[in-house]
Amino acid sequence: MESGQQTETAPELDGLRAGLHSMWEAVAPGWGQNAEFVERRGTDLTASMLDVVEISDGERVLELASGPGGLGLAVAEWFPGSEVILSDVAPGMTAVAASQAEQRGLANVTVTELDLERIDQPDESFDVVLCREGIMLVPEPGRAAGEIRRVLRPGGRAAVSVWASPEQNPWLTALMKALGAQLGGTFPPPGLPGPLSLGSREKLHSALAEGGLDEIEIDEVEVPWRGASFDEWWERTTALAGPVAKLLAAQPPEAVEAIRSTAHGLLAKHETSDGLEIPGATLVAAARRN
C-alpha cells in the first residue's frame, strides 16, 4: 500500500472525523495551558511505554495523536541521536508541541500534522510508533492500527495506550455521569468514540490485531489524578476533555452549576487532607510488525 493510501470510508464517518478534528483543534489551548500537568501525571505511563518498545539511540520514532508532545519529547531528550516526529491531527496541538520542543532546544524533533487513520508517511519508514491515549478516539481503531503497522519497518515496535475501564477511572466518569444526569442519556452519546471505548484488554487487543500487528502484549499502569482541590479537577478536566468545553459553553449557568455539583458529590470520597486523589488506570499495549 502506498504512503497514506486507504480504502474508501462511508461519507457519514468522514463527516464524523471532520467534526472530531475540529473539536480537538478547539481545545488545543487548554492542552497547551495544562501541558506540564499532563506530563507530570503521566510520568509512570511514559516510562512504561518507552520500556516496552526498547528504543535504541539512532532509531526513527513517530508519535501519533501527540497533543503537547510530552512522550515524544522525552524520547528526543533521552535518545539525542534519534529522529523524532511529533504529530497530531489538530494544528493547534502541533503548535504547542513545536513550542515545547523549541523551548527545550531539541534539534532532533520535527512536528507535523498527521491523521491517525490516514498517516501521510511512507511505508516502512519508522522503527518505533507511539500513541498515547489517542486510538480510542477515532471512528475506526482497527484502521488506525493498520496504518501504524504500515509505517513500521519489519521488526518495528509500537506502544499504544488507552484509558482502562470506567470503574478504574472515576476521575473521568464523574464528569461523564454528571453530564448525563443533567442533560439526559449517556455521555458521550452512542455512536461516538469516547475515552473509555477500548477500556478492556479484549477490545484493545482486537483493534490492534485487526490492523495486523503481531506479538501483542497488554499491561496495566496506574495513572491517578492528584490535585489540590475539586476546583482544580474541574478546571483541568473540563479544559482537556475534548467535547466537554464546547458542551458546557452552550449551557445556561444554572445547568453548569448543577453538573459541577453532581460531579463534586461523586468525587467527595476521594478528598483527603492533602487534596484530591482519584484512581486512574491505563492499558499499555506492546506490539510488533513481523
ZIGIBEL-V51829 format. One record per residue. RES is the residue in three letters. OMEGA is omega in whole degrees, 0 to 359 (999 if undefined). D_CENTER is the distance of its C-alpha to the mean C-alpha in Angstrom with 2 decimals. Layout:
res:RES omega:OMEGA d_center:D_CENTER
res:RES omega:OMEGA d_center:D_CENTER
This chain:
res:MET omega:183 d_center:26.33
res:GLU omega:183 d_center:26.39
res:SER omega:175 d_center:23.62
res:GLY omega:182 d_center:21.21
res:GLN omega:182 d_center:23.66
res:GLN omega:170 d_center:22.54
res:THR omega:181 d_center:24.45
res:GLU omega:178 d_center:25.03
res:THR omega:181 d_center:22.93
res:ALA omega:180 d_center:24.31
res:PRO omega:181 d_center:24.78
res:GLU omega:177 d_center:23.22
res:LEU omega:178 d_center:19.88
res:ASP omega:176 d_center:20.18
res:GLY omega:177 d_center:20.90
res:LEU omega:179 d_center:17.88
res:ARG omega:181 d_center:15.69
res:ALA omega:178 d_center:17.60
res:GLY omega:179 d_center:17.06
res:LEU omega:179 d_center:13.27
res:HIS omega:179 d_center:13.33
res:SER omega:180 d_center:15.85
res:MET omega:181 d_center:13.98
res:TRP omega:175 d_center:11.03
res:GLU omega:183 d_center:13.95
res:ALA omega:182 d_center:15.71
res:VAL omega:180 d_center:13.32
res:ALA omega:178 d_center:12.80
res:PRO omega:178 d_center:15.81
res:GLY omega:177 d_center:14.40
res:TRP omega:177 d_center:11.45
res:GLY omega:180 d_center:14.28
res:GLN omega:184 d_center:16.46
res:ASN omega:185 d_center:14.19
res:ALA omega:181 d_center:12.86
res:GLU omega:179 d_center:15.36
res:PHE omega:181 d_center:14.53
res:VAL omega:182 d_center:10.79
res:GLU omega:178 d_center:12.10
res:ARG omega:179 d_center:15.03
res:ARG omega:184 d_center:13.33
res:GLY omega:184 d_center:11.19
res:THR omega:181 d_center:14.42
res:ASP omega:178 d_center:15.16
res:LEU omega:177 d_center:11.81
res:THR omega:180 d_center:12.17
res:ALA omega:181 d_center:15.73
res:SER omega:182 d_center:15.13
res:MET omega:180 d_center:12.91
res:LEU omega:176 d_center:15.52
res:ASP omega:187 d_center:18.31
res:VAL omega:179 d_center:17.66
res:VAL omega:173 d_center:17.73
res:GLU omega:181 d_center:20.74
res:ILE omega:172 d_center:20.55
res:SER omega:180 d_center:24.00
res:ASP omega:181 d_center:24.93
res:GLY omega:179 d_center:25.58
res:GLU omega:180 d_center:22.94
res:ARG omega:191 d_center:20.84
res:VAL omega:177 d_center:17.07
res:LEU omega:170 d_center:14.31
res:GLU omega:178 d_center:10.70
res:LEU omega:181 d_center:8.78
res:ALA omega:193 d_center:6.18
res:SER omega:188 d_center:7.20
res:GLY omega:179 d_center:7.52
res:PRO omega:172 d_center:10.52
res:GLY omega:187 d_center:10.52
res:GLY omega:181 d_center:11.36
res:LEU omega:178 d_center:10.74
res:GLY omega:177 d_center:12.78
res:LEU omega:176 d_center:15.18
res:ALA omega:177 d_center:15.96
res:VAL omega:183 d_center:16.86
res:ALA omega:179 d_center:19.02
res:GLU omega:184 d_center:20.78
res:TRP omega:182 d_center:21.48
res:PHE omega:188 d_center:22.51
res:PRO omega:177 d_center:24.38
res:GLY omega:180 d_center:25.95
res:SER omega:172 d_center:22.77
res:GLU omega:184 d_center:21.53
res:VAL omega:176 d_center:17.85
res:ILE omega:175 d_center:16.20
res:LEU omega:182 d_center:13.11
res:SER omega:175 d_center:11.91
res:ASP omega:180 d_center:10.11
res:VAL omega:184 d_center:11.77
res:ALA omega:178 d_center:12.68
res:PRO omega:178 d_center:15.65
res:GLY omega:177 d_center:15.18
res:MET omega:181 d_center:11.93
res:THR omega:176 d_center:13.82
res:ALA omega:177 d_center:16.77
res:VAL omega:181 d_center:15.14
res:ALA omega:179 d_center:14.08
res:ALA omega:179 d_center:17.65
res:SER omega:179 d_center:19.21
res:GLN omega:180 d_center:17.59
res:ALA omega:180 d_center:18.84
res:GLU omega:180 d_center:22.20
res:GLN omega:181 d_center:22.63
res:ARG omega:178 d_center:22.23
res:GLY omega:184 d_center:24.60
res:LEU omega:182 d_center:22.54
res:ALA omega:182 d_center:24.58
res:ASN omega:182 d_center:22.74
res:VAL omega:171 d_center:19.58
res:THR omega:181 d_center:19.29
res:VAL omega:182 d_center:16.83
res:THR omega:177 d_center:16.66
res:GLU omega:178 d_center:15.23
res:LEU omega:176 d_center:14.09
res:ASP omega:182 d_center:13.12
res:LEU omega:181 d_center:11.03
res:GLU omega:180 d_center:13.87
res:ARG omega:189 d_center:16.60
res:ILE omega:183 d_center:16.15
res:ASP omega:177 d_center:19.17
res:GLN omega:182 d_center:20.14
res:PRO omega:174 d_center:23.16
res:ASP omega:170 d_center:23.44
res:GLU omega:186 d_center:23.39
res:SER omega:181 d_center:22.42
res:PHE omega:174 d_center:20.00
res:ASP omega:184 d_center:20.66
res:VAL omega:172 d_center:17.09
res:VAL omega:180 d_center:13.71
res:LEU omega:175 d_center:10.45
res:CYS omega:183 d_center:6.96
res:ARG omega:174 d_center:4.63
res:GLU omega:178 d_center:2.59
res:GLY omega:189 d_center:3.38
res:ILE omega:180 d_center:6.95
res:MET omega:185 d_center:7.78
res:LEU omega:179 d_center:7.60
res:VAL omega:182 d_center:10.32
res:PRO omega:183 d_center:13.98
res:GLU omega:181 d_center:14.85
res:PRO omega:179 d_center:12.55
res:GLY omega:175 d_center:15.78
res:ARG omega:178 d_center:16.41
res:ALA omega:178 d_center:13.16
res:ALA omega:177 d_center:14.20
res:GLY omega:177 d_center:17.61
res:GLU omega:176 d_center:16.54
res:ILE omega:179 d_center:14.95
res:ARG omega:184 d_center:18.32
res:ARG omega:184 d_center:20.32
res:VAL omega:175 d_center:19.29
res:LEU omega:171 d_center:19.75
res:ARG omega:174 d_center:23.30
res:PRO omega:185 d_center:25.33
res:GLY omega:180 d_center:24.55
res:GLY omega:185 d_center:21.13
res:ARG omega:177 d_center:18.33
res:ALA omega:170 d_center:14.66
res:ALA omega:183 d_center:12.19
res:VAL omega:178 d_center:9.31
res:SER omega:175 d_center:7.65
res:VAL omega:173 d_center:7.03
res:TRP omega:181 d_center:8.53
res:ALA omega:189 d_center:12.24
res:SER omega:176 d_center:15.03
res:PRO omega:181 d_center:15.85
res:GLU omega:182 d_center:18.77
res:GLN omega:185 d_center:16.81
res:ASN omega:179 d_center:14.62
res:PRO omega:177 d_center:17.32
res:TRP omega:180 d_center:15.64
res:LEU omega:183 d_center:13.61
res:THR omega:177 d_center:16.25
res:ALA omega:179 d_center:18.90
res:LEU omega:181 d_center:17.61
res:MET omega:178 d_center:17.21
res:LYS omega:180 d_center:20.70
res:ALA omega:177 d_center:22.21
res:LEU omega:180 d_center:21.19
res:GLY omega:181 d_center:22.60
res:ALA omega:183 d_center:25.73
res:GLN omega:188 d_center:26.49
res:LEU omega:181 d_center:25.65
res:GLY omega:179 d_center:26.47
res:GLY omega:180 d_center:24.66
res:THR omega:179 d_center:21.17
res:PHE omega:355 d_center:17.86
res:PRO omega:181 d_center:16.00
res:PRO omega:177 d_center:19.10
res:PRO omega:179 d_center:19.90
res:GLY omega:178 d_center:18.85
res:LEU omega:176 d_center:15.58
res:PRO omega:182 d_center:12.22
res:GLY omega:185 d_center:10.74
res:PRO omega:182 d_center:8.15
res:LEU omega:188 d_center:10.87
res:SER omega:176 d_center:12.14
res:LEU omega:191 d_center:11.82
res:GLY omega:172 d_center:12.71
res:SER omega:179 d_center:15.79
res:ARG omega:182 d_center:16.74
res:GLU omega:181 d_center:18.79
res:LYS omega:180 d_center:16.26
res:LEU omega:179 d_center:13.77
res:HIS omega:181 d_center:16.90
res:SER omega:180 d_center:18.29
res:ALA omega:181 d_center:15.50
res:LEU omega:178 d_center:15.63
res:ALA omega:177 d_center:19.41
res:GLU omega:179 d_center:19.71
res:GLY omega:176 d_center:18.38
res:GLY omega:178 d_center:21.10
res:LEU omega:186 d_center:19.36
res:ASP omega:173 d_center:21.77
res:GLU omega:184 d_center:22.23
res:ILE omega:175 d_center:19.12
res:GLU omega:186 d_center:18.96
res:ILE omega:175 d_center:16.63
res:ASP omega:181 d_center:16.80
res:GLU omega:179 d_center:15.60
res:VAL omega:176 d_center:14.66
res:GLU omega:178 d_center:15.49
res:VAL omega:182 d_center:13.27
res:PRO omega:174 d_center:15.69
res:TRP omega:179 d_center:15.61
res:ARG omega:178 d_center:18.66
res:GLY omega:186 d_center:20.34
res:ALA omega:189 d_center:23.84
res:SER omega:173 d_center:24.15
res:PHE omega:180 d_center:23.05
res:ASP omega:179 d_center:23.36
res:GLU omega:178 d_center:20.73
res:TRP omega:182 d_center:18.33
res:TRP omega:183 d_center:19.17
res:GLU omega:183 d_center:18.80
res:ARG omega:186 d_center:15.43
res:THR omega:179 d_center:13.80
res:THR omega:177 d_center:15.40
res:ALA omega:186 d_center:14.38
res:LEU omega:183 d_center:10.60
res:ALA omega:189 d_center:10.54
res:GLY omega:187 d_center:10.70
res:PRO omega:190 d_center:13.88
res:VAL omega:184 d_center:15.52
res:ALA omega:180 d_center:16.91
res:LYS omega:180 d_center:18.69
res:LEU omega:180 d_center:19.94
res:LEU omega:181 d_center:21.36
res:ALA omega:181 d_center:22.99
res:ALA omega:184 d_center:24.93
res:GLN omega:174 d_center:26.34
res:PRO omega:184 d_center:29.65
res:PRO omega:182 d_center:29.70
res:GLU omega:177 d_center:31.16
res:ALA omega:178 d_center:28.37
res:VAL omega:180 d_center:25.70
res:GLU omega:178 d_center:27.86
res:ALA omega:178 d_center:28.19
res:ILE omega:180 d_center:24.43
res:ARG omega:181 d_center:24.18
res:SER omega:178 d_center:27.17
res:THR omega:179 d_center:25.95
res:ALA omega:179 d_center:22.66
res:HIS omega:179 d_center:24.84
res:GLY omega:180 d_center:27.07
res:LEU omega:184 d_center:24.37
res:LEU omega:185 d_center:23.15
res:ALA omega:182 d_center:26.68
res:LYS omega:180 d_center:27.07
res:HIS omega:178 d_center:24.36
res:GLU omega:179 d_center:26.32
res:THR omega:179 d_center:28.18
res:SER omega:180 d_center:30.74
res:ASP omega:182 d_center:28.13
res:GLY omega:183 d_center:25.67
res:LEU omega:176 d_center:22.83
res:GLU omega:187 d_center:21.19
res:ILE omega:178 d_center:19.02
res:PRO omega:174 d_center:17.83
res:GLY omega:182 d_center:14.26
res:ALA omega:175 d_center:13.20
res:THR omega:171 d_center:10.63
res:LEU omega:179 d_center:11.80
res:VAL omega:180 d_center:11.87
res:ALA omega:170 d_center:13.49
res:ALA omega:180 d_center:15.80
res:ALA omega:181 d_center:17.44
res:ARG omega:165 d_center:19.98
res:ARG omega:181 d_center:21.78
res:ASN omega:999 d_center:25.39
